Amino acid sequence: MANPVVSISESHAFLPSWNLTATRDAIEGFVDRIVQPGRRDFVPPAERVAVFDTDGTLWCEQPMPIELGFILQRLAAMAEAAPALRERQPWRAAYQRDYAWLGRVVTSHYQGEDAEAKMLMAGILQAFRGWPVEDYEREADAFLHHARHPTLRRGLAECGYQPMVELVRYLEANEFTCYVAAGGDRDFMRTLAQATYGIPPERVIGSAAALRYREGPQGGAVVLRGLPDVFDDGPSKPVRIWSRIGRRPILAVGNSNADIPMLEYAGNPGGPVLRLLVRHDDPTREFSYGAGSERALAVASRRGWTVVSIRHEWNTVFAEAPALALR
């Protein structure tokens, strides 16, 4: 039986939030080339792997990544219960709702300065030490149900980019297997990736705390140890992609300096590849910023990667309808 193919004319139904620009032409043309049996660039379905960063690529990361809001809620509760923590970072920032400090930490990380990021990571690991993974997942789910973005006037679960929802579905219609490969917390990202993009938990590759098994009734529990296991960012991304998937992706999407290694790794030597870099340049509908993506944009310009301008490429940024129901 011939492989199902979504023709370029049919793809318009899949990508209504993408304007008719050279970027959309590049996406549709690439997919059309690799799904047509008999063409030089044909790629068998099993090898059609796409990887996506999350913060700033699949969903909004300003004024801070969505998962940081969840973590700050927990850190603030800890500081409320133990006043001495209010003088230490990151508990002080959480307690005082100092989003500017947190924003600087994220930007500094993208620019290669990680002193404060290590401080934040240490606090995060302590915040959930001893929690069963199911409890963490349940609390993350509840947070996404109820928390709202501080400036966009929408729920956090509704801050996924509609054009990316469409792109994932378009690729899946063409027998791609889509993965998340990001520096964010794996277990938090699983909840949002499944709900908004339909990407199941087993296809989420991310940073993680160490785990251990704790005996108990009803099968015991897997709990968070309060120690780091893996930080899936920068050069670690290609390593983790290979270790989890066993294939190079042929399509990769990112938005920051930390995504450069993942984008470089995409594509088998001499084979077809599409690399997309999201540029945040729309202060009216989302945000306009370049800090943390300077090197990525320079590399994209030199190497001919496809830059996705939110302002020019997307006629819709966020869906008007509520996000898909969370578990």
Summary of the structure (lengths in Angstrom):
residues: 327
radius of gyration: 19.9
end to end distance: 36.5
largest distance: 67.9
contacts: 1064
relative contact order: 0.16
helix: 46%
strand: 18%
